[in-house]
Amino acid sequence: MAAVLKDPVMMLSFVNTQLRDHFPSLEELCASLDLDRQEVEAKLEELDYHYSPEQNRFL
């Protein structure tokens, strides 16, 4: 999984899939997978994607 999290595009796909299929929020995903939420958001901001709590995905 470490390789997936290094590439922003792969991370976007992985995180959005996990949010859609398994987690009701980014906080729960990060807690469950031991990820730093700020690091996840910063990495995806490189692609100009931002977390939408209402849609529970990065847009």
C-alpha distance matrix in Angstrom:
0.0 3.8 5.4 5.2 6.5 9.0 10.7 12.7 13.5 10.1 9.4 12.9 12.4 9.4 11.3 14.6 13.8 12.7 15.9 18.0 17.2 16.5 17.3 20.7 19.7 17.3 18.5 17.6 14.1 13.5 15.5 13.8 10.2 11.9 11.4 14.4 16.0 18.0 15.2 13.5 17.0 18.0 15.2 16.2 19.8 19.5 19.6 22.3 20.4 21.4 20.7 23.5 24.0 26.7 24.5 21.3 19.3 18.9 21.9
3.8 0.0 3.8 5.4 5.2 6.5 9.3 11.7 13.4 10.7 9.7 13.5 14.0 11.5 12.8 16.4 16.3 15.3 17.9 20.5 20.1 19.2 19.5 22.6 21.0 18.1 19.0 18.8 15.4 14.0 16.1 15.2 11.4 11.9 10.8 13.1 15.2 16.5 13.3 12.4 16.1 16.3 13.5 15.3 18.6 17.9 18.7 21.5 20.1 21.2 20.9 24.1 24.8 27.8 25.9 22.6 20.5 19.6 22.5
5.4 3.8 0.0 3.8 5.4 5.3 7.0 10.2 11.3 8.7 9.0 12.7 13.0 11.3 13.4 16.5 16.5 16.3 19.0 21.1 21.0 20.8 21.3 24.4 22.9 19.9 21.4 21.3 17.8 16.7 19.2 18.3 14.5 15.3 13.8 15.8 17.4 18.3 14.9 13.7 16.9 16.8 13.4 14.9 18.2 16.9 17.3 20.6 19.6 21.3 21.5 24.7 26.0 28.7 26.4 23.5 20.9 19.6 22.0
5.2 5.4 3.8 0.0 3.8 5.5 5.8 8.1 8.5 5.4 5.6 9.2 9.2 7.6 9.9 12.8 12.8 12.9 15.6 17.5 17.6 17.7 18.3 21.2 19.9 17.1 19.0 19.0 15.3 14.7 17.7 16.6 13.1 14.6 12.7 14.8 15.7 16.9 13.8 11.8 14.8 15.2 11.8 12.5 16.1 15.2 15.0 18.1 16.6 18.3 18.4 21.4 22.7 25.3 22.8 20.1 17.3 16.2 18.6
6.5 5.2 5.4 3.8 0.0 3.8 5.6 6.9 8.9 6.8 4.9 8.7 10.1 8.4 9.1 12.5 13.4 12.9 14.9 17.5 18.1 17.7 17.4 20.1 18.1 14.9 16.5 17.0 13.5 12.3 15.3 15.1 11.5 12.2 9.7 11.4 12.3 13.3 10.1 8.4 11.6 11.9 8.8 10.2 13.6 13.1 13.6 16.4 14.9 16.2 16.2 19.6 20.8 23.7 21.7 18.8 16.2 14.8 17.5
9.0 6.5 5.3 5.5 3.8 0.0 3.8 6.3 9.0 7.9 7.2 10.6 12.3 11.5 12.4 15.4 16.6 16.6 18.4 20.8 21.6 21.4 21.1 23.5 21.3 18.0 19.5 20.4 17.1 15.4 18.5 18.5 15.0 15.1 12.4 13.2 14.4 14.4 10.8 10.0 12.8 11.9 8.5 10.6 13.5 12.0 13.0 16.2 15.7 17.3 18.2 21.7 23.3 26.2 24.3 21.6 18.8 16.8 19.0
10.7 9.3 7.0 5.8 5.6 3.8 0.0 3.8 5.6 5.4 6.0 8.6 10.2 10.5 11.9 14.1 15.4 16.2 17.9 19.9 21.0 21.4 21.3 23.6 21.6 18.4 20.6 21.6 18.1 17.1 20.4 20.4 17.0 17.7 14.8 15.6 15.9 15.9 12.6 11.0 13.0 12.3 8.5 9.5 12.4 10.5 10.6 14.1 13.8 16.1 17.3 20.7 22.8 25.3 23.1 20.8 17.6 15.3 16.9
12.7 11.7 10.2 8.1 6.9 6.3 3.8 0.0 3.8 5.5 4.9 6.0 8.7 9.8 10.2 11.9 14.0 15.0 16.0 17.9 19.7 20.3 19.7 21.5 19.3 16.1 18.6 20.0 16.8 15.9 19.5 19.9 16.9 17.6 14.4 14.6 14.1 13.8 11.1 9.0 10.1 9.7 6.0 5.8 8.8 7.4 7.1 10.4 9.9 12.4 13.9 17.2 19.6 22.1 19.9 17.9 14.6 11.9 13.3
13.5 13.4 11.3 8.5 8.9 9.0 5.6 3.8 0.0 3.8 5.4 5.1 6.4 8.7 10.0 10.8 12.4 14.3 15.5 16.6 18.4 19.7 19.6 21.5 19.8 17.1 20.1 21.1 17.7 17.6 21.3 21.1 18.4 19.7 16.8 17.5 16.6 16.8 14.4 11.8 12.6 12.8 9.4 8.0 10.9 9.6 7.7 11.0 10.2 13.2 14.6 17.4 19.9 21.8 19.2 17.6 14.0 11.5 12.5
10.1 10.7 8.7 5.4 6.8 7.9 5.4 5.5 3.8 0.0 3.8 5.4 5.2 6.1 8.5 10.1 10.7 12.2 14.2 15.4 16.5 17.5 18.0 20.4 19.1 16.5 19.3 19.7 16.1 16.2 19.6 18.9 15.9 17.7 15.2 16.7 16.4 17.3 14.7 11.9 13.7 14.3 10.9 10.0 13.5 12.6 11.2 14.3 12.9 15.2 15.8 18.5 20.5 22.6 19.7 17.7 14.4 12.8 14.5
9.4 9.7 9.0 5.6 4.9 7.2 6.0 4.9 5.4 3.8 0.0 3.8 5.5 5.1 5.9 8.3 9.8 10.4 11.9 13.9 15.2 15.6 15.4 17.7 16.0 13.1 15.7 16.3 12.8 12.6 16.2 15.8 13.0 14.5 11.7 13.1 12.6 13.7 11.3 8.2 10.3 11.4 8.3 7.6 11.4 11.3 10.6 13.2 11.2 12.8 13.0 16.0 17.7 20.1 17.7 15.2 12.2 10.6 13.1
12.9 13.5 12.7 9.2 8.7 10.6 8.6 6.0 5.1 5.4 3.8 0.0 3.8 5.5 5.3 6.0 8.4 9.9 10.5 12.0 14.1 15.1 14.7 16.4 14.7 12.3 15.5 16.4 13.2 13.6 17.3 17.1 14.9 16.7 13.8 14.7 13.2 14.2 12.6 9.1 9.8 11.5 9.0 6.6 10.1 10.7 8.9 10.9 8.4 10.2 10.5 13.1 15.3 17.3 14.6 12.7 9.2 7.4 9.4
12.4 14.0 13.0 9.2 10.1 12.3 10.2 8.7 6.4 5.2 5.5 3.8 0.0 3.8 5.7 5.4 6.1 8.6 10.0 10.6 12.1 13.7 14.3 16.4 15.6 13.8 17.1 17.2 13.8 15.0 18.4 17.5 15.4 17.8 15.6 17.2 15.9 17.5 15.8 12.3 13.4 15.3 12.6 10.4 13.8 14.2 12.0 14.0 11.4 13.3 13.0 15.0 16.8 18.3 15.2 13.4 10.1 9.4 11.2
9.4 11.5 11.3 7.6 8.4 11.5 10.5 9.8 8.7 6.1 5.1 5.5 3.8 0.0 3.8 5.6 5.2 6.1 8.6 10.0 10.6 11.4 12.1 14.8 14.1 12.3 15.2 14.7 11.1 12.3 15.5 14.2 11.9 14.6 12.8 15.1 14.3 16.4 14.7 11.3 13.3 15.4 12.9 11.5 15.1 15.8 14.4 16.4 13.6 14.7 13.7 15.9 16.9 18.9 16.0 13.4 10.9 10.9 13.6
11.3 12.8 13.4 9.9 9.1 12.4 11.9 10.2 10.0 8.5 5.9 5.3 5.7 3.8 0.0 3.8 5.4 5.1 6.1 8.5 9.9 10.1 9.7 11.9 10.7 8.6 11.6 11.6 8.2 9.5 12.9 12.3 10.6 12.9 10.8 12.6 11.2 13.6 12.6 8.9 10.4 13.2 11.5 9.8 13.3 14.7 13.6 14.9 11.7 11.9 10.4 12.6 13.4 15.6 13.2 10.3 8.0 8.2 11.5
14.6 16.4 16.5 12.8 12.5 15.4 14.1 11.9 10.8 10.1 8.3 6.0 5.4 5.6 3.8 0.0 3.8 5.4 5.0 6.0 8.5 9.9 9.7 11.1 10.5 9.4 13.0 13.0 10.2 12.2 15.4 14.8 13.8 16.3 14.3 15.7 13.7 15.8 15.3 11.5 12.0 15.0 13.6 10.9 13.9 15.7 13.8 14.5 11.0 11.3 9.6 10.9 11.9 13.4 10.4 8.1 5.4 6.5 9.3
13.8 16.3 16.5 12.8 13.4 16.6 15.4 14.0 12.4 10.7 9.8 8.4 6.1 5.2 5.4 3.8 0.0 3.8 5.4 5.1 6.0 8.1 9.3 11.6 12.0 11.6 14.8 13.8 10.9 13.5 16.2 14.7 13.7 16.8 15.5 17.7 16.2 18.7 18.0 14.2 15.4 18.3 16.5 14.2 17.4 18.8 16.9 18.0 14.6 15.1 13.3 14.2 14.7 15.8 12.6 10.4 8.6 10.2 12.7
12.7 15.3 16.3 12.9 12.9 16.6 16.2 15.0 14.3 12.2 10.4 9.9 8.6 6.1 5.1 5.4 3.8 0.0 3.8 5.4 5.2 5.3 6.3 9.4 9.8 9.4 12.0 10.5 7.5 10.4 12.7 10.9 10.3 13.7 12.9 15.4 14.1 17.2 16.7 13.2 14.8 17.9 16.5 14.8 18.1 19.8 18.5 19.4 16.0 15.7 13.3 14.4 14.1 15.8 13.2 10.2 9.3 11.3 14.5
15.9 17.9 19.0 15.6 14.9 18.4 17.9 16.0 15.5 14.2 11.9 10.5 10.0 8.6 6.1 5.0 5.4 3.8 0.0 3.8 5.7 5.7 4.7 6.4 6.6 7.0 10.1 9.1 7.0 10.2 12.5 11.6 11.8 14.7 13.5 15.3 13.2 16.2 16.5 13.0 13.7 17.2 16.5 14.3 17.1 19.4 18.0 18.2 14.5 13.6 10.7 11.1 10.5 12.0 9.7 6.5 6.4 9.2 12.4
18.0 20.5 21.1 17.5 17.5 20.8 19.9 17.9 16.6 15.4 13.9 12.0 10.6 10.0 8.5 6.0 5.1 5.4 3.8 0.0 3.8 6.1 6.8 7.8 9.3 10.4 13.6 12.3 10.6 13.9 16.1 14.8 15.1 18.2 17.2 19.1 16.9 19.7 19.9 16.3 16.7 20.2 19.2 16.7 19.3 21.5 19.5 19.7 16.0 15.4 12.7 12.3 11.9 12.3 9.3 7.4 7.4 10.5 12.8
17.2 20.1 21.0 17.6 18.1 21.6 21.0 19.7 18.4 16.5 15.2 14.1 12.1 10.6 9.9 8.5 6.0 5.2 5.7 3.8 0.0 3.8 6.5 8.7 11.0 12.2 14.8 12.6 10.8 14.4 15.9 13.8 14.3 17.8 17.6 20.0 18.4 21.6 21.6 18.0 19.1 22.5 21.3 19.2 22.1 24.1 22.3 22.9 19.2 18.8 16.0 15.9 15.1 15.6 12.9 10.7 11.0 14.0 16.5
16.5 19.2 20.8 17.7 17.7 21.4 21.4 20.3 19.7 17.5 15.6 15.1 13.7 11.4 10.1 9.9 8.1 5.3 5.7 6.1 3.8 0.0 3.8 7.0 9.2 10.6 12.3 9.5 8.1 11.9 12.7 10.5 11.6 15.0 15.3 17.9 16.6 20.1 20.3 17.1 18.5 22.0 21.1 19.5 22.4 24.6 23.3 23.8 20.2 19.2 16.1 16.3 14.8 15.9 13.9 11.1 11.9 14.9 18.0
17.3 19.5 21.3 18.3 17.4 21.1 21.3 19.7 19.6 18.0 15.4 14.7 14.3 12.1 9.7 9.7 9.3 6.3 4.7 6.8 6.5 3.8 0.0 3.8 5.5 7.3 8.8 6.3 5.7 9.5 10.4 9.1 10.7 13.5 13.6 15.6 13.9 17.4 18.1 15.1 16.1 19.8 19.5 17.9 20.5 23.1 22.1 22.2 18.5 17.0 13.6 13.7 11.7 13.3 12.0 8.7 10.3 13.3 16.5
20.7 22.6 24.4 21.2 20.1 23.5 23.6 21.5 21.5 20.4 17.7 16.4 16.4 14.8 11.9 11.1 11.6 9.4 6.4 7.8 8.7 7.0 3.8 0.0 3.8 7.2 8.6 7.0 8.0 11.2 12.0 11.6 13.7 15.9 15.6 16.9 14.5 17.8 19.2 16.4 16.5 20.3 20.6 18.8 20.8 23.8 22.8 22.2 18.5 16.3 12.7 11.9 9.2 10.3 9.8 6.9 9.7 13.1 16.0
19.7 21.0 22.9 19.9 18.1 21.3 21.6 19.3 19.8 19.1 16.0 14.7 15.6 14.1 10.7 10.5 12.0 9.8 6.6 9.3 11.0 9.2 5.5 3.8 0.0 3.8 5.3 5.4 6.4 8.8 10.1 10.8 12.5 14.0 13.1 13.8 11.1 14.1 15.8 13.2 13.1 16.9 17.6 15.9 17.7 20.8 20.3 19.6 16.0 13.5 9.8 9.6 7.0 9.5 9.5 6.0 8.4 11.1 14.2
17.3 18.1 19.9 17.1 14.9 18.0 18.4 16.1 17.1 16.5 13.1 12.3 13.8 12.3 8.6 9.4 11.6 9.4 7.0 10.4 12.2 10.6 7.3 7.2 3.8 0.0 3.8 5.5 5.1 6.1 8.5 9.9 10.6 11.6 10.0 10.3 7.5 10.6 12.1 9.5 9.6 13.3 14.0 12.7 14.6 17.6 17.5 17.0 13.6 11.3 8.0 9.3 7.9 11.2 10.9 7.2 8.0 9.5 13.1
18.5 19.0 21.4 19.0 16.5 19.5 20.6 18.6 20.1 19.3 15.7 15.5 17.1 15.2 11.6 13.0 14.8 12.0 10.1 13.6 14.8 12.3 8.8 8.6 5.3 3.8 0.0 3.8 5.5 5.3 6.1 8.6 10.1 10.2 9.3 9.3 7.0 10.3 12.3 10.8 11.2 14.6 15.8 15.2 16.8 19.8 20.3 19.8 16.7 14.1 10.9 12.1 10.0 13.4 13.9 10.4 11.7 13.1 16.5
17.6 18.8 21.3 19.0 17.0 20.4 21.6 20.0 21.1 19.7 16.3 16.4 17.2 14.7 11.6 13.0 13.8 10.5 9.1 12.3 12.6 9.5 6.3 7.0 5.4 5.5 3.8 0.0 3.8 5.5 5.1 6.0 8.5 9.6 9.9 11.2 9.8 13.5 14.9 13.0 14.1 17.5 18.0 17.5 19.6 22.3 22.5 22.3 19.0 16.8 13.4 14.3 11.9 14.7 14.8 11.1 12.7 14.8 18.3
14.1 15.4 17.8 15.3 13.5 17.1 18.1 16.8 17.7 16.1 12.8 13.2 13.8 11.1 8.2 10.2 10.9 7.5 7.0 10.6 10.8 8.1 5.7 8.0 6.4 5.1 5.5 3.8 0.0 3.8 5.5 5.2 6.1 8.2 7.9 10.0 8.9 12.6 13.1 10.7 12.4 15.7 15.6 15.0 17.7 20.0 20.0 20.3 17.0 15.5 12.5 14.0 12.6 15.4 14.6 10.7 11.3 12.9 16.7
13.5 14.0 16.7 14.7 12.3 15.4 17.1 15.9 17.6 16.2 12.6 13.6 15.0 12.3 9.5 12.2 13.5 10.4 10.2 13.9 14.4 11.9 9.5 11.2 8.8 6.1 5.3 5.5 3.8 0.0 3.8 5.5 5.3 5.5 4.5 6.3 5.9 9.7 10.1 8.5 10.7 13.5 13.7 14.0 16.4 18.6 19.3 19.8 16.9 15.3 12.8 15.0 13.9 17.3 16.8 13.0 13.1 13.9 17.6
15.5 16.1 19.2 17.7 15.3 18.5 20.4 19.5 21.3 19.6 16.2 17.3 18.4 15.5 12.9 15.4 16.2 12.7 12.5 16.1 15.9 12.7 10.4 12.0 10.1 8.5 6.1 5.1 5.5 3.8 0.0 3.8 5.6 5.1 6.5 8.1 8.5 12.1 12.9 12.0 14.1 16.8 17.2 17.7 20.0 22.2 23.0 23.4 20.5 18.6 15.9 17.7 15.9 19.1 19.1 15.3 16.1 17.3 21.0
13.8 15.2 18.3 16.6 15.1 18.5 20.4 19.9 21.1 18.9 15.8 17.1 17.5 14.2 12.3 14.8 14.7 10.9 11.6 14.8 13.8 10.5 9.1 11.6 10.8 9.9 8.6 6.0 5.2 5.5 3.8 0.0 3.8 5.6 7.9 10.7 11.3 15.0 15.1 13.7 16.1 18.9 18.7 18.9 21.7 23.6 24.0 24.8 21.7 20.3 17.5 19.1 17.4 20.2 19.6 15.8 16.5 18.0 21.8
10.2 11.4 14.5 13.1 11.5 15.0 17.0 16.9 18.4 15.9 13.0 14.9 15.4 11.9 10.6 13.8 13.7 10.3 11.8 15.1 14.3 11.6 10.7 13.7 12.5 10.6 10.1 8.5 6.1 5.3 5.6 3.8 0.0 3.8 5.5 9.1 10.4 13.8 13.1 11.6 14.6 17.0 16.2 16.8 19.8 21.3 21.8 23.1 20.3 19.4 17.2 19.4 18.4 21.4 20.3 16.5 16.3 17.2 21.0
11.9 11.9 15.3 14.6 12.2 15.1 17.7 17.6 19.7 17.7 14.5 16.7 17.8 14.6 12.9 16.3 16.8 13.7 14.7 18.2 17.8 15.0 13.5 15.9 14.0 11.6 10.2 9.6 8.2 5.5 5.1 5.6 3.8 0.0 3.8 6.8 9.2 12.1 11.5 11.1 14.2 16.1 15.8 17.1 19.7 21.2 22.3 23.4 21.0 19.9 17.9 20.4 19.4 22.8 22.2 18.4 18.2 18.7 22.4
11.4 10.8 13.8 12.7 9.7 12.4 14.8 14.4 16.8 15.2 11.7 13.8 15.6 12.8 10.8 14.3 15.5 12.9 13.5 17.2 17.6 15.3 13.6 15.6 13.1 10.0 9.3 9.9 7.9 4.5 6.5 7.9 5.5 3.8 0.0 3.8 6.1 8.8 7.8 7.4 10.6 12.3 12.0 13.5 16.0 17.4 18.7 19.8 17.6 16.6 15.0 17.9 17.5 21.0 20.3 16.7 16.0 15.8 19.4
14.4 13.1 15.8 14.8 11.4 13.2 15.6 14.6 17.5 16.7 13.1 14.7 17.2 15.1 12.6 15.7 17.7 15.4 15.3 19.1 20.0 17.9 15.6 16.9 13.8 10.3 9.3 11.2 10.0 6.3 8.1 10.7 9.1 6.8 3.8 0.0 3.8 5.5 5.3 6.4 8.8 10.0 10.8 12.6 14.3 16.0 17.9 18.5 16.7 15.3 14.1 17.2 16.9 20.6 20.4 17.0 16.4 15.7 19.1
16.0 15.2 17.4 15.7 12.3 14.4 15.9 14.1 16.6 16.4 12.6 13.2 15.9 14.3 11.2 13.7 16.2 14.1 13.2 16.9 18.4 16.6 13.9 14.5 11.1 7.5 7.0 9.8 8.9 5.9 8.5 11.3 10.4 9.2 6.1 3.8 0.0 3.8 5.4 5.1 6.1 8.5 9.9 10.7 12.1 14.6 16.0 16.1 13.9 12.0 10.5 13.5 13.2 17.0 17.0 13.8 13.3 12.6 15.9
18.0 16.5 18.3 16.9 13.3 14.4 15.9 13.8 16.8 17.3 13.7 14.2 17.5 16.4 13.6 15.8 18.7 17.2 16.2 19.7 21.6 20.1 17.4 17.8 14.1 10.6 10.3 13.5 12.6 9.7 12.1 15.0 13.8 12.1 8.8 5.5 3.8 0.0 3.8 5.5 5.1 6.0 8.5 10.0 10.3 12.6 14.8 14.6 13.2 11.4 11.1 14.3 14.7 18.5 18.7 16.0 15.0 13.5 16.2
15.2 13.3 14.9 13.8 10.1 10.8 12.6 11.1 14.4 14.7 11.3 12.6 15.8 14.7 12.6 15.3 18.0 16.7 16.5 19.9 21.6 20.3 18.1 19.2 15.8 12.1 12.3 14.9 13.1 10.1 12.9 15.1 13.1 11.5 7.8 5.3 5.4 3.8 0.0 3.8 5.5 5.1 6.0 8.6 9.8 11.0 13.4 14.2 13.1 12.4 12.5 16.1 17.0 20.6 20.2 17.4 15.7 13.9 16.6
13.5 12.4 13.7 11.8 8.4 10.0 11.0 9.0 11.8 11.9 8.2 9.1 12.3 11.3 8.9 11.5 14.2 13.2 13.0 16.3 18.0 17.1 15.1 16.4 13.2 9.5 10.8 13.0 10.7 8.5 12.0 13.7 11.6 11.1 7.4 6.4 5.1 5.5 3.8 0.0 3.8 5.5 5.2 6.3 8.6 10.3 11.6 12.5 10.7 10.1 9.8 13.5 14.5 17.9 17.1 14.2 12.3 10.6 13.6
17.0 16.1 16.9 14.8 11.6 12.8 13.0 10.1 12.6 13.7 10.3 9.8 13.4 13.3 10.4 12.0 15.4 14.8 13.7 16.7 19.1 18.5 16.1 16.5 13.1 9.6 11.2 14.1 12.4 10.7 14.1 16.1 14.6 14.2 10.6 8.8 6.1 5.1 5.5 3.8 0.0 3.8 5.5 5.2 6.0 8.8 10.2 9.9 8.2 6.9 7.3 11.0 12.6 15.9 15.4 13.1 11.2 8.9 11.4
18.0 16.3 16.8 15.2 11.9 11.9 12.3 9.7 12.8 14.3 11.4 11.5 15.3 15.4 13.2 15.0 18.3 17.9 17.2 20.2 22.5 22.0 19.8 20.3 16.9 13.3 14.6 17.5 15.7 13.5 16.8 18.9 17.0 16.1 12.3 10.0 8.5 6.0 5.1 5.5 3.8 0.0 3.8 5.5 5.0 6.7 9.4 9.5 9.3 9.0 10.5 14.2 16.1 19.3 18.8 16.8 14.6 11.8 13.6
15.2 13.5 13.4 11.8 8.8 8.5 8.5 6.0 9.4 10.9 8.3 9.0 12.6 12.9 11.5 13.6 16.5 16.5 16.5 19.2 21.3 21.1 19.5 20.6 17.6 14.0 15.8 18.0 15.6 13.7 17.2 18.7 16.2 15.8 12.0 10.8 9.9 8.5 6.0 5.2 5.5 3.8 0.0 3.8 5.5 5.5 7.7 9.3 9.0 10.0 11.6 15.3 17.4 20.5 19.3 17.1 14.4 11.5 13.4
16.2 15.3 14.9 12.5 10.2 10.6 9.5 5.8 8.0 10.0 7.6 6.6 10.4 11.5 9.8 10.9 14.2 14.8 14.3 16.7 19.2 19.5 17.9 18.8 15.9 12.7 15.2 17.5 15.0 14.0 17.7 18.9 16.8 17.1 13.5 12.6 10.7 10.0 8.6 6.3 5.2 5.5 3.8 0.0 3.8 5.1 5.4 6.6 5.4 6.9 8.8 12.4 14.9 17.6 16.1 14.3 11.3 8.1 9.6
19.8 18.6 18.2 16.1 13.6 13.5 12.4 8.8 10.9 13.5 11.4 10.1 13.8 15.1 13.3 13.9 17.4 18.1 17.1 19.3 22.1 22.4 20.5 20.8 17.7 14.6 16.8 19.6 17.7 16.4 20.0 21.7 19.8 19.7 16.0 14.3 12.1 10.3 9.8 8.6 6.0 5.0 5.5 3.8 0.0 3.8 5.1 4.5 5.0 6.1 9.2 12.5 15.4 17.9 17.0 15.8 13.0 9.5 10.0
19.5 17.9 16.9 15.2 13.1 12.0 10.5 7.4 9.6 12.6 11.3 10.7 14.2 15.8 14.7 15.7 18.8 19.8 19.4 21.5 24.1 24.6 23.1 23.8 20.8 17.6 19.8 22.3 20.0 18.6 22.2 23.6 21.3 21.2 17.4 16.0 14.6 12.6 11.0 10.3 8.8 6.7 5.5 5.1 3.8 0.0 3.8 5.5 7.4 9.7 12.7 16.0 19.0 21.4 20.1 18.9 15.8 12.2 12.4
19.6 18.7 17.3 15.0 13.6 13.0 10.6 7.1 7.7 11.2 10.6 8.9 12.0 14.4 13.6 13.8 16.9 18.5 18.0 19.5 22.3 23.3 22.1 22.8 20.3 17.5 20.3 22.5 20.0 19.3 23.0 24.0 21.8 22.3 18.7 17.9 16.0 14.8 13.4 11.6 10.2 9.4 7.7 5.4 5.1 3.8 0.0 3.8 5.5 8.9 11.9 14.8 18.1 20.0 18.2 17.4 14.0 10.3 9.9
22.3 21.5 20.6 18.1 16.4 16.2 14.1 10.4 11.0 14.3 13.2 10.9 14.0 16.4 14.9 14.5 18.0 19.4 18.2 19.7 22.9 23.8 22.2 22.2 19.6 17.0 19.8 22.3 20.3 19.8 23.4 24.8 23.1 23.4 19.8 18.5 16.1 14.6 14.2 12.5 9.9 9.5 9.3 6.6 4.5 5.5 3.8 0.0 3.8 6.6 10.2 12.6 16.1 17.8 16.5 16.3 13.2 9.5 8.3
20.4 20.1 19.6 16.6 14.9 15.7 13.8 9.9 10.2 12.9 11.2 8.4 11.4 13.6 11.7 11.0 14.6 16.0 14.5 16.0 19.2 20.2 18.5 18.5 16.0 13.6 16.7 19.0 17.0 16.9 20.5 21.7 20.3 21.0 17.6 16.7 13.9 13.2 13.1 10.7 8.2 9.3 9.0 5.4 5.0 7.4 5.5 3.8 0.0 3.8 6.9 9.4 12.8 14.6 13.0 12.5 9.4 5.7 5.1
21.4 21.2 21.3 18.3 16.2 17.3 16.1 12.4 13.2 15.2 12.8 10.2 13.3 14.7 11.9 11.3 15.1 15.7 13.6 15.4 18.8 19.2 17.0 16.3 13.5 11.3 14.1 16.8 15.5 15.3 18.6 20.3 19.4 19.9 16.6 15.3 12.0 11.4 12.4 10.1 6.9 9.0 10.0 6.9 6.1 9.7 8.9 6.6 3.8 0.0 3.8 6.4 9.7 11.8 11.1 10.5 8.2 5.1 5.6
20.7 20.9 21.5 18.4 16.2 18.2 17.3 13.9 14.6 15.8 13.0 10.5 13.0 13.7 10.4 9.6 13.3 13.3 10.7 12.7 16.0 16.1 13.6 12.7 9.8 8.0 10.9 13.4 12.5 12.8 15.9 17.5 17.2 17.9 15.0 14.1 10.5 11.1 12.5 9.8 7.3 10.5 11.6 8.8 9.2 12.7 11.9 10.2 6.9 3.8 0.0 3.8 6.3 9.0 8.4 7.1 5.7 4.3 6.4
23.5 24.1 24.7 21.4 19.6 21.7 20.7 17.2 17.4 18.5 16.0 13.1 15.0 15.9 12.6 10.9 14.2 14.4 11.1 12.3 15.9 16.3 13.7 11.9 9.6 9.3 12.1 14.3 14.0 15.0 17.7 19.1 19.4 20.4 17.9 17.2 13.5 14.3 16.1 13.5 11.0 14.2 15.3 12.4 12.5 16.0 14.8 12.6 9.4 6.4 3.8 0.0 3.8 5.4 5.4 5.5 5.6 5.9 6.8
24.0 24.8 26.0 22.7 20.8 23.3 22.8 19.6 19.9 20.5 17.7 15.3 16.8 16.9 13.4 11.9 14.7 14.1 10.5 11.9 15.1 14.8 11.7 9.2 7.0 7.9 10.0 11.9 12.6 13.9 15.9 17.4 18.4 19.4 17.5 16.9 13.2 14.7 17.0 14.5 12.6 16.1 17.4 14.9 15.4 19.0 18.1 16.1 12.8 9.7 6.3 3.8 0.0 3.8 5.5 4.6 7.0 8.7 10.4
26.7 27.8 28.7 25.3 23.7 26.2 25.3 22.1 21.8 22.6 20.1 17.3 18.3 18.9 15.6 13.4 15.8 15.8 12.0 12.3 15.6 15.9 13.3 10.3 9.5 11.2 13.4 14.7 15.4 17.3 19.1 20.2 21.4 22.8 21.0 20.6 17.0 18.5 20.6 17.9 15.9 19.3 20.5 17.6 17.9 21.4 20.0 17.8 14.6 11.8 9.0 5.4 3.8 0.0 3.8 5.6 8.2 10.4 11.0
24.5 25.9 26.4 22.8 21.7 24.3 23.1 19.9 19.2 19.7 17.7 14.6 15.2 16.0 13.2 10.4 12.6 13.2 9.7 9.3 12.9 13.9 12.0 9.8 9.5 10.9 13.9 14.8 14.6 16.8 19.1 19.6 20.3 22.2 20.3 20.4 17.0 18.7 20.2 17.1 15.4 18.8 19.3 16.1 17.0 20.1 18.2 16.5 13.0 11.1 8.4 5.4 5.5 3.8 0.0 3.8 5.5 8.2 8.8
21.3 22.6 23.5 20.1 18.8 21.6 20.8 17.9 17.6 17.7 15.2 12.7 13.4 13.4 10.3 8.1 10.4 10.2 6.5 7.4 10.7 11.1 8.7 6.9 6.0 7.2 10.4 11.1 10.7 13.0 15.3 15.8 16.5 18.4 16.7 17.0 13.8 16.0 17.4 14.2 13.1 16.8 17.1 14.3 15.8 18.9 17.4 16.3 12.5 10.5 7.1 5.5 4.6 5.6 3.8 0.0 3.8 7.2 9.3
19.3 20.5 20.9 17.3 16.2 18.8 17.6 14.6 14.0 14.4 12.2 9.2 10.1 10.9 8.0 5.4 8.6 9.3 6.4 7.4 11.0 11.9 10.3 9.7 8.4 8.0 11.7 12.7 11.3 13.1 16.1 16.5 16.3 18.2 16.0 16.4 13.3 15.0 15.7 12.3 11.2 14.6 14.4 11.3 13.0 15.8 14.0 13.2 9.4 8.2 5.7 5.6 7.0 8.2 5.5 3.8 0.0 3.8 6.3
18.9 19.6 19.6 16.2 14.8 16.8 15.3 11.9 11.5 12.8 10.6 7.4 9.4 10.9 8.2 6.5 10.2 11.3 9.2 10.5 14.0 14.9 13.3 13.1 11.1 9.5 13.1 14.8 12.9 13.9 17.3 18.0 17.2 18.7 15.8 15.7 12.6 13.5 13.9 10.6 8.9 11.8 11.5 8.1 9.5 12.2 10.3 9.5 5.7 5.1 4.3 5.9 8.7 10.4 8.2 7.2 3.8 0.0 3.8
21.9 22.5 22.0 18.6 17.5 19.0 16.9 13.3 12.5 14.5 13.1 9.4 11.2 13.6 11.5 9.3 12.7 14.5 12.4 12.8 16.5 18.0 16.5 16.0 14.2 13.1 16.5 18.3 16.7 17.6 21.0 21.8 21.0 22.4 19.4 19.1 15.9 16.2 16.6 13.6 11.4 13.6 13.4 9.6 10.0 12.4 9.9 8.3 5.1 5.6 6.4 6.8 10.4 11.0 8.8 9.3 6.3 3.8 0.0
